[in-house]
Amino acid sequence: MSDSSRSTYTGTTPFLTAAGARAVLDAALVEAARIGVPQCVSVVDAGGHLLAFGRSDGARIGSISIAHTKAISAATRKRPTADEAGGDAIVSIKLALAADRLTGIGGGLPLLIDGQVVGAVGVSSGTADEDTVVARAGAAVLT
């Protein structure tokens, strides 16, 4: 088999490195401190696998799994978690009950490089709006 035929079956895809995930995490935690809202922040790869996690002092322990669910949902569905339910709280609850690791609660954002999802950041412990502000600060590192 020639090298050219192998290239037909493989491609070059950007991916989120461990260093990139830590940069997203650090930027998000800095923003959480700046706005005065302790947060849990989860950063995952495109398949929803954990790359980095951090919890501010004072962030709610129960928000750890929520932040991770938001990150997984944003990565695997390739859209912000707030878009998942169209802003409808009842639909958001139904989604969470119907599917594992899927949520319509704001605070999860896909991480994009050249328009391609390479991972996601999920934030929880504040309001959905505060979580989204912190997630945006983390995602901004990659732009």
NUDRENDO-498588 format. One record per atom (N, C-alpha, C): residue in three letters; x, y, z; residue number from 1; atom name. Coordinates in steps of 0.1 Angstrom, whole numbers, plus 5000, padded with zeros to 4 digits. Layout:
<pts>
+-----+------+------+------+-----+----+
|  aa |    X |    Y |    Z |   i | at |
+-----+------+------+------+-----+----+
| ALA |    X |    Y |    Z | NUM | CA |
...
+-----+------+------+------+-----+----+
</pts>
This chain:
<pts>
+-----+------+------+------+-----+----+
|  aa |    X |    Y |    Z |   i | at |
+-----+------+------+------+-----+----+
| MET | 5009 | 4988 | 5000 |   1 |  N |
| MET | 5000 | 5000 | 5000 |   1 | CA |
| MET | 5009 | 5012 | 5000 |   1 |  C |
| SER | 5006 | 5022 | 4991 |   2 |  N |
| SER | 5014 | 5034 | 4991 |   2 | CA |
| SER | 5010 | 5043 | 5002 |   2 |  C |
| ASP | 5019 | 5053 | 5004 |   3 |  N |
| ASP | 5016 | 5063 | 5014 |   3 | CA |
| ASP | 5004 | 5072 | 5010 |   3 |  C |
| SER | 5002 | 5074 | 4997 |   4 |  N |
| SER | 4990 | 5082 | 4993 |   4 | CA |
| SER | 4977 | 5076 | 4996 |   4 |  C |
| SER | 4976 | 5062 | 4995 |   5 |  N |
| SER | 4963 | 5056 | 4998 |   5 | CA |
| SER | 4960 | 5057 | 5013 |   5 |  C |
| ARG | 4971 | 5056 | 5022 |   6 |  N |
| ARG | 4968 | 5058 | 5036 |   6 | CA |
| ARG | 4963 | 5071 | 5039 |   6 |  C |
| SER | 4967 | 5081 | 5032 |   7 |  N |
| SER | 4962 | 5095 | 5035 |   7 | CA |
| SER | 4948 | 5097 | 5031 |   7 |  C |
| THR | 4943 | 5088 | 5023 |   8 |  N |
| THR | 4929 | 5088 | 5019 |   8 | CA |
| THR | 4920 | 5084 | 5031 |   8 |  C |
| TYR | 4925 | 5076 | 5040 |   9 |  N |
| TYR | 4917 | 5071 | 5051 |   9 | CA |
| TYR | 4920 | 5078 | 5065 |   9 |  C |
| THR | 4929 | 5088 | 5064 |  10 |  N |
| THR | 4932 | 5095 | 5077 |  10 | CA |
| THR | 4932 | 5110 | 5074 |  10 |  C |
| GLY | 4931 | 5118 | 5084 |  11 |  N |
| GLY | 4932 | 5132 | 5082 |  11 | CA |
| GLY | 4939 | 5139 | 5093 |  11 |  C |
| THR | 4941 | 5152 | 5091 |  12 |  N |
| THR | 4947 | 5159 | 5102 |  12 | CA |
| THR | 4936 | 5168 | 5108 |  12 |  C |
| THR | 4934 | 5165 | 5121 |  13 |  N |
| THR | 4923 | 5172 | 5128 |  13 | CA |
| THR | 4930 | 5179 | 5140 |  13 |  C |
| PRO | 4926 | 5192 | 5142 |  14 |  N |
| PRO | 4931 | 5199 | 5154 |  14 | CA |
| PRO | 4925 | 5193 | 5166 |  14 |  C |
| PHE | 4932 | 5193 | 5177 |  15 |  N |
| PHE | 4927 | 5188 | 5190 |  15 | CA |
| PHE | 4932 | 5197 | 5201 |  15 |  C |
| LEU | 4925 | 5196 | 5212 |  16 |  N |
| LEU | 4928 | 5204 | 5224 |  16 | CA |
| LEU | 4939 | 5196 | 5232 |  16 |  C |
| THR | 4950 | 5203 | 5234 |  17 |  N |
| THR | 4961 | 5197 | 5242 |  17 | CA |
| THR | 4959 | 5199 | 5257 |  17 |  C |
| ALA | 4966 | 5191 | 5265 |  18 |  N |
| ALA | 4966 | 5193 | 5279 |  18 | CA |
| ALA | 4969 | 5207 | 5283 |  18 |  C |
| ALA | 4979 | 5213 | 5277 |  19 |  N |
| ALA | 4983 | 5227 | 5280 |  19 | CA |
| ALA | 4972 | 5236 | 5276 |  19 |  C |
| GLY | 4965 | 5234 | 5265 |  20 |  N |
| GLY | 4954 | 5242 | 5261 |  20 | CA |
| GLY | 4942 | 5241 | 5271 |  20 |  C |
| ALA | 4940 | 5229 | 5275 |  21 |  N |
| ALA | 4929 | 5227 | 5285 |  21 | CA |
| ALA | 4932 | 5235 | 5298 |  21 |  C |
| ARG | 4945 | 5234 | 5302 |  22 |  N |
| ARG | 4948 | 5242 | 5315 |  22 | CA |
| ARG | 4947 | 5257 | 5313 |  22 |  C |
| ALA | 4951 | 5262 | 5301 |  23 |  N |
| ALA | 4949 | 5276 | 5298 |  23 | CA |
| ALA | 4935 | 5280 | 5299 |  23 |  C |
| VAL | 4926 | 5272 | 5293 |  24 |  N |
| VAL | 4911 | 5275 | 5293 |  24 | CA |
| VAL | 4907 | 5275 | 5308 |  24 |  C |
| LEU | 4911 | 5265 | 5316 |  25 |  N |
| LEU | 4907 | 5264 | 5330 |  25 | CA |
| LEU | 4912 | 5276 | 5338 |  25 |  C |
| ASP | 4925 | 5280 | 5336 |  26 |  N |
| ASP | 4931 | 5291 | 5343 |  26 | CA |
| ASP | 4923 | 5304 | 5340 |  26 |  C |
| ALA | 4921 | 5306 | 5327 |  27 |  N |
| ALA | 4914 | 5319 | 5324 |  27 | CA |
| ALA | 4900 | 5319 | 5330 |  27 |  C |
| ALA | 4893 | 5308 | 5330 |  28 |  N |
| ALA | 4879 | 5307 | 5335 |  28 | CA |
| ALA | 4880 | 5310 | 5350 |  28 |  C |
| LEU | 4889 | 5304 | 5357 |  29 |  N |
| LEU | 4890 | 5306 | 5372 |  29 | CA |
| LEU | 4894 | 5321 | 5375 |  29 |  C |
| VAL | 4902 | 5327 | 5367 |  30 |  N |
| VAL | 4906 | 5341 | 5369 |  30 | CA |
| VAL | 4893 | 5349 | 5368 |  30 |  C |
| GLU | 4885 | 5347 | 5358 |  31 |  N |
| GLU | 4873 | 5354 | 5356 |  31 | CA |
| GLU | 4863 | 5352 | 5367 |  31 |  C |
| ALA | 4862 | 5340 | 5372 |  32 |  N |
| ALA | 4854 | 5337 | 5384 |  32 | CA |
| ALA | 4858 | 5345 | 5396 |  32 |  C |
| ALA | 4871 | 5346 | 5398 |  33 |  N |
| ALA | 4876 | 5354 | 5409 |  33 | CA |
| ALA | 4873 | 5369 | 5407 |  33 |  C |
| ARG | 4875 | 5374 | 5394 |  34 |  N |
| ARG | 4872 | 5388 | 5391 |  34 | CA |
| ARG | 4858 | 5392 | 5394 |  34 |  C |
| ILE | 4848 | 5383 | 5390 |  35 |  N |
| ILE | 4834 | 5387 | 5392 |  35 | CA |
| ILE | 4829 | 5383 | 5406 |  35 |  C |
| GLY | 4838 | 5376 | 5414 |  36 |  N |
| GLY | 4835 | 5373 | 5428 |  36 | CA |
| GLY | 4825 | 5361 | 5430 |  36 |  C |
| VAL | 4826 | 5352 | 5420 |  37 |  N |
| VAL | 4817 | 5340 | 5421 |  37 | CA |
| VAL | 4825 | 5328 | 5421 |  37 |  C |
| PRO | 4827 | 5321 | 5432 |  38 |  N |
| PRO | 4834 | 5308 | 5432 |  38 | CA |
| PRO | 4828 | 5298 | 5422 |  38 |  C |
| GLN | 4836 | 5291 | 5414 |  39 |  N |
| GLN | 4831 | 5283 | 5404 |  39 | CA |
| GLN | 4838 | 5269 | 5403 |  39 |  C |
| CYS | 4831 | 5260 | 5398 |  40 |  N |
| CYS | 4836 | 5247 | 5393 |  40 | CA |
| CYS | 4838 | 5248 | 5378 |  40 |  C |
| VAL | 4849 | 5244 | 5373 |  41 |  N |
| VAL | 4852 | 5245 | 5359 |  41 | CA |
| VAL | 4857 | 5231 | 5354 |  41 |  C |
| SER | 4851 | 5226 | 5343 |  42 |  N |
| SER | 4855 | 5213 | 5337 |  42 | CA |
| SER | 4859 | 5216 | 5322 |  42 |  C |
| VAL | 4870 | 5211 | 5318 |  43 |  N |
| VAL | 4874 | 5212 | 5304 |  43 | CA |
| VAL | 4875 | 5198 | 5298 |  43 |  C |
| VAL | 4869 | 5195 | 5287 |  44 |  N |
| VAL | 4869 | 5182 | 5281 |  44 | CA |
| VAL | 4874 | 5183 | 5266 |  44 |  C |
| ASP | 4877 | 5171 | 5261 |  45 |  N |
| ASP | 4881 | 5170 | 5247 |  45 | CA |
| ASP | 4868 | 5169 | 5239 |  45 |  C |
| ALA | 4869 | 5167 | 5226 |  46 |  N |
| ALA | 4858 | 5167 | 5217 |  46 | CA |
| ALA | 4849 | 5155 | 5219 |  46 |  C |
| GLY | 4854 | 5144 | 5225 |  47 |  N |
| GLY | 4846 | 5133 | 5229 |  47 | CA |
| GLY | 4840 | 5134 | 5243 |  47 |  C |
| GLY | 4842 | 5145 | 5250 |  48 |  N |
| GLY | 4837 | 5146 | 5263 |  48 | CA |
| GLY | 4845 | 5140 | 5274 |  48 |  C |
| HIS | 4858 | 5137 | 5272 |  49 |  N |
| HIS | 4867 | 5131 | 5282 |  49 | CA |
| HIS | 4874 | 5142 | 5289 |  49 |  C |
| LEU | 4875 | 5141 | 5302 |  50 |  N |
| LEU | 4881 | 5152 | 5311 |  50 | CA |
| LEU | 4895 | 5154 | 5308 |  50 |  C |
| LEU | 4899 | 5167 | 5306 |  51 |  N |
| LEU | 4913 | 5171 | 5304 |  51 | CA |
| LEU | 4918 | 5179 | 5316 |  51 |  C |
| ALA | 4909 | 5187 | 5321 |  52 |  N |
| ALA | 4913 | 5196 | 5333 |  52 | CA |
| ALA | 4900 | 5200 | 5341 |  52 |  C |
| PHE | 4903 | 5201 | 5354 |  53 |  N |
| PHE | 4892 | 5205 | 5363 |  53 | CA |
| PHE | 4897 | 5214 | 5374 |  53 |  C |
| GLY | 4890 | 5223 | 5378 |  54 |  N |
| GLY | 4893 | 5232 | 5389 |  54 | CA |
| GLY | 4881 | 5237 | 5397 |  54 |  C |
| ARG | 4883 | 5239 | 5410 |  55 |  N |
| ARG | 4872 | 5244 | 5418 |  55 | CA |
| ARG | 4877 | 5255 | 5427 |  55 |  C |
| SER | 4871 | 5267 | 5426 |  56 |  N |
| SER | 4874 | 5278 | 5434 |  56 | CA |
| SER | 4871 | 5275 | 5448 |  56 |  C |
| ASP | 4879 | 5281 | 5457 |  57 |  N |
| ASP | 4875 | 5280 | 5472 |  57 | CA |
| ASP | 4861 | 5286 | 5473 |  57 |  C |
| GLY | 4853 | 5278 | 5480 |  58 |  N |
| GLY | 4839 | 5283 | 5482 |  58 | CA |
| GLY | 4829 | 5278 | 5472 |  58 |  C |
| ALA | 4833 | 5272 | 5461 |  59 |  N |
| ALA | 4824 | 5267 | 5451 |  59 | CA |
| ALA | 4817 | 5255 | 5456 |  59 |  C |
| ARG | 4804 | 5254 | 5453 |  60 |  N |
| ARG | 4796 | 5243 | 5458 |  60 | CA |
| ARG | 4801 | 5229 | 5453 |  60 |  C |
| ILE | 4802 | 5220 | 5462 |  61 |  N |
| ILE | 4807 | 5206 | 5459 |  61 | CA |
| ILE | 4797 | 5200 | 5449 |  61 |  C |
| GLY | 4784 | 5202 | 5451 |  62 |  N |
| GLY | 4774 | 5196 | 5442 |  62 | CA |
| GLY | 4775 | 5201 | 5428 |  62 |  C |
| SER | 4782 | 5212 | 5425 |  63 |  N |
| SER | 4784 | 5218 | 5412 |  63 | CA |
| SER | 4795 | 5211 | 5404 |  63 |  C |
| ILE | 4803 | 5202 | 5410 |  64 |  N |
| ILE | 4813 | 5195 | 5403 |  64 | CA |
| ILE | 4808 | 5187 | 5392 |  64 |  C |
| SER | 4798 | 5179 | 5395 |  65 |  N |
| SER | 4793 | 5170 | 5384 |  65 | CA |
| SER | 4784 | 5178 | 5374 |  65 |  C |
| ILE | 4778 | 5189 | 5378 |  66 |  N |
| ILE | 4771 | 5197 | 5369 |  66 | CA |
| ILE | 4780 | 5204 | 5359 |  66 |  C |
| ALA | 4791 | 5209 | 5364 |  67 |  N |
| ALA | 4801 | 5216 | 5355 |  67 | CA |
| ALA | 4806 | 5205 | 5344 |  67 |  C |
| HIS | 4808 | 5193 | 5349 |  68 |  N |
| HIS | 4813 | 5183 | 5340 |  68 | CA |
| HIS | 4802 | 5179 | 5330 |  68 |  C |
| THR | 4790 | 5178 | 5334 |  69 |  N |
| THR | 4779 | 5175 | 5325 |  69 | CA |
| THR | 4777 | 5186 | 5315 |  69 |  C |
| LYS | 4779 | 5198 | 5319 |  70 |  N |
| LYS | 4778 | 5209 | 5309 |  70 | CA |
| LYS | 4789 | 5208 | 5299 |  70 |  C |
| ALA | 4801 | 5205 | 5303 |  71 |  N |
| ALA | 4812 | 5204 | 5293 |  71 | CA |
| ALA | 4809 | 5193 | 5284 |  71 |  C |
| ILE | 4805 | 5181 | 5289 |  72 |  N |
| ILE | 4803 | 5169 | 5280 |  72 | CA |
| ILE | 4792 | 5172 | 5270 |  72 |  C |
| SER | 4781 | 5179 | 5275 |  73 |  N |
| SER | 4769 | 5182 | 5267 |  73 | CA |
| SER | 4774 | 5191 | 5255 |  73 |  C |
| ALA | 4781 | 5202 | 5259 |  74 |  N |
| ALA | 4785 | 5211 | 5249 |  74 | CA |
| ALA | 4795 | 5205 | 5238 |  74 |  C |
| ALA | 4804 | 5196 | 5243 |  75 |  N |
| ALA | 4813 | 5190 | 5234 |  75 | CA |
| ALA | 4806 | 5180 | 5224 |  75 |  C |
| THR | 4798 | 5172 | 5230 |  76 |  N |
| THR | 4792 | 5161 | 5222 |  76 | CA |
| THR | 4780 | 5166 | 5213 |  76 |  C |
| ARG | 4774 | 5176 | 5218 |  77 |  N |
| ARG | 4763 | 5182 | 5210 |  77 | CA |
| ARG | 4767 | 5193 | 5201 |  77 |  C |
| LYS | 4780 | 5198 | 5203 |  78 |  N |
| LYS | 4786 | 5208 | 5195 |  78 | CA |
| LYS | 4779 | 5221 | 5195 |  78 |  C |
| ARG | 4773 | 5225 | 5206 |  79 |  N |
| ARG | 4767 | 5238 | 5207 |  79 | CA |
| ARG | 4766 | 5242 | 5222 |  79 |  C |
| PRO | 4764 | 5254 | 5225 |  80 |  N |
| PRO | 4763 | 5259 | 5239 |  80 | CA |
| PRO | 4751 | 5252 | 5246 |  80 |  C |
| THR | 4753 | 5248 | 5258 |  81 |  N |
| THR | 4742 | 5241 | 5265 |  81 | CA |
| THR | 4729 | 5249 | 5266 |  81 |  C |
| ALA | 4730 | 5263 | 5267 |  82 |  N |
| ALA | 4718 | 5271 | 5268 |  82 | CA |
| ALA | 4710 | 5270 | 5255 |  82 |  C |
| ASP | 4716 | 5266 | 5244 |  83 |  N |
| ASP | 4709 | 5265 | 5231 |  83 | CA |
| ASP | 4701 | 5252 | 5230 |  83 |  C |
| GLU | 4705 | 5242 | 5239 |  84 |  N |
| GLU | 4699 | 5229 | 5238 |  84 | CA |
| GLU | 4684 | 5228 | 5241 |  84 |  C |
| ALA | 4679 | 5236 | 5250 |  85 |  N |
| ALA | 4665 | 5236 | 5253 |  85 | CA |
| ALA | 4658 | 5248 | 5248 |  85 |  C |
| GLY | 4664 | 5257 | 5241 |  86 |  N |
| GLY | 4658 | 5268 | 5235 |  86 | CA |
| GLY | 4653 | 5278 | 5246 |  86 |  C |
| GLY | 4659 | 5278 | 5257 |  87 |  N |
| GLY | 4656 | 5287 | 5268 |  87 | CA |
| GLY | 4644 | 5282 | 5276 |  87 |  C |
| ASP | 4638 | 5271 | 5273 |  88 |  N |
| ASP | 4627 | 5266 | 5281 |  88 | CA |
| ASP | 4631 | 5257 | 5292 |  88 |  C |
| ALA | 4628 | 5262 | 5304 |  89 |  N |
| ALA | 4632 | 5255 | 5317 |  89 | CA |
| ALA | 4627 | 5240 | 5317 |  89 |  C |
| ILE | 4614 | 5239 | 5313 |  90 |  N |
| ILE | 4608 | 5225 | 5314 |  90 | CA |
| ILE | 4615 | 5216 | 5304 |  90 |  C |
| VAL | 4618 | 5220 | 5292 |  91 |  N |
| VAL | 4625 | 5212 | 5283 |  91 | CA |
| VAL | 4639 | 5209 | 5288 |  91 |  C |
| SER | 4645 | 5218 | 5294 |  92 |  N |
| SER | 4659 | 5216 | 5300 |  92 | CA |
| SER | 4658 | 5204 | 5310 |  92 |  C |
| ILE | 4648 | 5205 | 5319 |  93 |  N |
| ILE | 4646 | 5194 | 5329 |  93 | CA |
| ILE | 4644 | 5181 | 5322 |  93 |  C |
| LYS | 4635 | 5181 | 5312 |  94 |  N |
| LYS | 4632 | 5168 | 5305 |  94 | CA |
| LYS | 4645 | 5162 | 5299 |  94 |  C |
| LEU | 4653 | 5171 | 5293 |  95 |  N |
| LEU | 4665 | 5167 | 5287 |  95 | CA |
| LEU | 4674 | 5160 | 5297 |  95 |  C |
| ALA | 4676 | 5166 | 5308 |  96 |  N |
| ALA | 4684 | 5161 | 5319 |  96 | CA |
| ALA | 4680 | 5147 | 5324 |  96 |  C |
| LEU | 4667 | 5146 | 5324 |  97 |  N |
| LEU | 4661 | 5133 | 5329 |  97 | CA |
| LEU | 4662 | 5122 | 5318 |  97 |  C |
| ALA | 4661 | 5126 | 5305 |  98 |  N |
| ALA | 4660 | 5117 | 5294 |  98 | CA |
| ALA | 4674 | 5111 | 5290 |  98 |  C |
| ALA | 4684 | 5119 | 5291 |  99 |  N |
| ALA | 4697 | 5115 | 5286 |  99 | CA |
| ALA | 4708 | 5117 | 5296 |  99 |  C |
| ASP | 4717 | 5108 | 5297 | 100 |  N |
| ASP | 4729 | 5109 | 5305 | 100 | CA |
| ASP | 4738 | 5120 | 5299 | 100 |  C |
| ARG | 4743 | 5129 | 5308 | 101 |  N |
| ARG | 4753 | 5139 | 5304 | 101 | CA |
| ARG | 4748 | 5148 | 5293 | 101 |  C |
| LEU | 4736 | 5152 | 5294 | 102 |  N |
| LEU | 4730 | 5162 | 5285 | 102 | CA |
| LEU | 4722 | 5172 | 5294 | 102 |  C |
| THR | 4724 | 5185 | 5291 | 103 |  N |
| THR | 4717 | 5195 | 5298 | 103 | CA |
| THR | 4714 | 5207 | 5289 | 103 |  C |
| GLY | 4704 | 5215 | 5293 | 104 |  N |
| GLY | 4701 | 5227 | 5286 | 104 | CA |
| GLY | 4703 | 5239 | 5295 | 104 |  C |
| ILE | 4710 | 5237 | 5306 | 105 |  N |
| ILE | 4713 | 5248 | 5315 | 105 | CA |
| ILE | 4726 | 5255 | 5310 | 105 |  C |
| GLY | 4725 | 5268 | 5309 | 106 |  N |
| GLY | 4737 | 5276 | 5304 | 106 | CA |
| GLY | 4749 | 5275 | 5313 | 106 |  C |
| GLY | 4760 | 5276 | 5306 | 107 |  N |
| GLY | 4773 | 5275 | 5313 | 107 | CA |
| GLY | 4783 | 5265 | 5306 | 107 |  C |
| GLY | 4778 | 5259 | 5296 | 108 |  N |
| GLY | 4787 | 5250 | 5288 | 108 | CA |
| GLY | 4788 | 5255 | 5274 | 108 |  C |
| LEU | 4801 | 5256 | 5270 | 109 |  N |
| LEU | 4804 | 5261 | 5256 | 109 | CA |
| LEU | 4814 | 5252 | 5249 | 109 |  C |
| PRO | 4811 | 5250 | 5236 | 110 |  N |
| PRO | 4821 | 5242 | 5228 | 110 | CA |
| PRO | 4833 | 5251 | 5226 | 110 |  C |
| LEU | 4845 | 5245 | 5225 | 111 |  N |
| LEU | 4857 | 5251 | 5222 | 111 | CA |
| LEU | 4860 | 5249 | 5207 | 111 |  C |
| LEU | 4862 | 5260 | 5200 | 112 |  N |
| LEU | 4864 | 5259 | 5186 | 112 | CA |
| LEU | 4878 | 5263 | 5181 | 112 |  C |
| ILE | 4883 | 5256 | 5172 | 113 |  N |
| ILE | 4895 | 5260 | 5165 | 113 | CA |
| ILE | 4892 | 5259 | 5150 | 113 |  C |
| ASP | 4894 | 5270 | 5143 | 114 |  N |
| ASP | 4890 | 5270 | 5128 | 114 | CA |
| ASP | 4877 | 5264 | 5125 | 114 |  C |
| GLY | 4867 | 5268 | 5134 | 115 |  N |
| GLY | 4853 | 5263 | 5132 | 115 | CA |
| GLY | 4850 | 5249 | 5136 | 115 |  C |
| GLN | 4860 | 5242 | 5141 | 116 |  N |
| GLN | 4859 | 5228 | 5145 | 116 | CA |
| GLN | 4859 | 5226 | 5160 | 116 |  C |
| VAL | 4849 | 5218 | 5165 | 117 |  N |
| VAL | 4849 | 5216 | 5180 | 117 | CA |
| VAL | 4860 | 5207 | 5184 | 117 |  C |
| VAL | 4868 | 5212 | 5193 | 118 |  N |
| VAL | 4880 | 5204 | 5198 | 118 | CA |
| VAL | 4878 | 5201 | 5213 | 118 |  C |
| GLY | 4867 | 5205 | 5219 | 119 |  N |
| GLY | 4864 | 5203 | 5233 | 119 | CA |
| GLY | 4853 | 5212 | 5238 | 119 |  C |
| ALA | 4853 | 5213 | 5251 | 120 |  N |
| ALA | 4843 | 5222 | 5257 | 120 | CA |
| ALA | 4847 | 5226 | 5271 | 120 |  C |
| VAL | 4841 | 5237 | 5276 | 121 |  N |
| VAL | 4843 | 5241 | 5289 | 121 | CA |
| VAL | 4829 | 5241 | 5296 | 121 |  C |
| GLY | 4828 | 5236 | 5308 | 122 |  N |
| GLY | 4815 | 5237 | 5315 | 122 | CA |
| GLY | 4818 | 5243 | 5329 | 122 |  C |
| VAL | 4809 | 5252 | 5333 | 123 |  N |
| VAL | 4811 | 5260 | 5345 | 123 | CA |
| VAL | 4798 | 5259 | 5353 | 123 |  C |
| SER | 4799 | 5257 | 5366 | 124 |  N |
| SER | 4787 | 5257 | 5375 | 124 | CA |
| SER | 4791 | 5261 | 5389 | 124 |  C |
| SER | 4782 | 5268 | 5395 | 125 |  N |
| SER | 4782 | 5272 | 5409 | 125 | CA |
| SER | 4775 | 5286 | 5411 | 125 |  C |
| GLY | 4774 | 5293 | 5400 | 126 |  N |
| GLY | 4768 | 5306 | 5400 | 126 | CA |
| GLY | 4754 | 5305 | 5393 | 126 |  C |
| THR | 4749 | 5316 | 5389 | 127 |  N |
| THR | 4737 | 5316 | 5381 | 127 | CA |
| THR | 4741 | 5311 | 5367 | 127 |  C |
| ALA | 4731 | 5308 | 5358 | 128 |  N |
| ALA | 4735 | 5304 | 5344 | 128 | CA |
| ALA | 4742 | 5315 | 5337 | 128 |  C |
| ASP | 4738 | 5327 | 5339 | 129 |  N |
| ASP | 4745 | 5339 | 5333 | 129 | CA |
| ASP | 4759 | 5340 | 5338 | 129 |  C |
| GLU | 4761 | 5339 | 5351 | 130 |  N |
| GLU | 4775 | 5340 | 5356 | 130 | CA |
| GLU | 4783 | 5328 | 5351 | 130 |  C |
| ASP | 4778 | 5316 | 5351 | 131 |  N |
| ASP | 4785 | 5305 | 5346 | 131 | CA |
| ASP | 4789 | 5307 | 5331 | 131 |  C |
| THR | 4780 | 5313 | 5323 | 132 |  N |
| THR | 4783 | 5315 | 5309 | 132 | CA |
| THR | 4794 | 5326 | 5307 | 132 |  C |
| VAL | 4794 | 5336 | 5316 | 133 |  N |
| VAL | 4805 | 5346 | 5315 | 133 | CA |
| VAL | 4818 | 5340 | 5318 | 133 |  C |
| VAL | 4819 | 5331 | 5328 | 134 |  N |
| VAL | 4831 | 5325 | 5331 | 134 | CA |
| VAL | 4836 | 5315 | 5320 | 134 |  C |
| ALA | 4826 | 5308 | 5315 | 135 |  N |
| ALA | 4829 | 5299 | 5304 | 135 | CA |
| ALA | 4835 | 5306 | 5292 | 135 |  C |
| ARG | 4829 | 5318 | 5288 | 136 |  N |
| ARG | 4833 | 5326 | 5277 | 136 | CA |
| ARG | 4848 | 5331 | 5279 | 136 |  C |
| ALA | 4851 | 5334 | 5291 | 137 |  N |
| ALA | 4864 | 5339 | 5294 | 137 | CA |
| ALA | 4874 | 5327 | 5292 | 137 |  C |
| GLY | 4871 | 5315 | 5296 | 138 |  N |
| GLY | 4879 | 5304 | 5293 | 138 | CA |
| GLY | 4881 | 5301 | 5278 | 138 |  C |
| ALA | 4869 | 5301 | 5271 | 139 |  N |
| ALA | 4869 | 5298 | 5257 | 139 | CA |
| ALA | 4877 | 5309 | 5249 | 139 |  C |
| ALA | 4877 | 5321 | 5254 | 140 |  N |
| ALA | 4884 | 5332 | 5246 | 140 | CA |
| ALA | 4899 | 5329 | 5245 | 140 |  C |
| VAL | 4905 | 5321 | 5253 | 141 |  N |
| VAL | 4919 | 5318 | 5252 | 141 | CA |
| VAL | 4923 | 5312 | 5239 | 141 |  C |
| LEU | 4913 | 5305 | 5233 | 142 |  N |
| LEU | 4916 | 5298 | 5220 | 142 | CA |
| LEU | 4914 | 5306 | 5208 | 142 |  C |
| THR | 4908 | 5318 | 5210 | 143 |  N |
| THR | 4906 | 5326 | 5198 | 143 | CA |
| THR | 4917 | 5336 | 5195 | 143 |  C |
+-----+------+------+------+-----+----+
</pts>
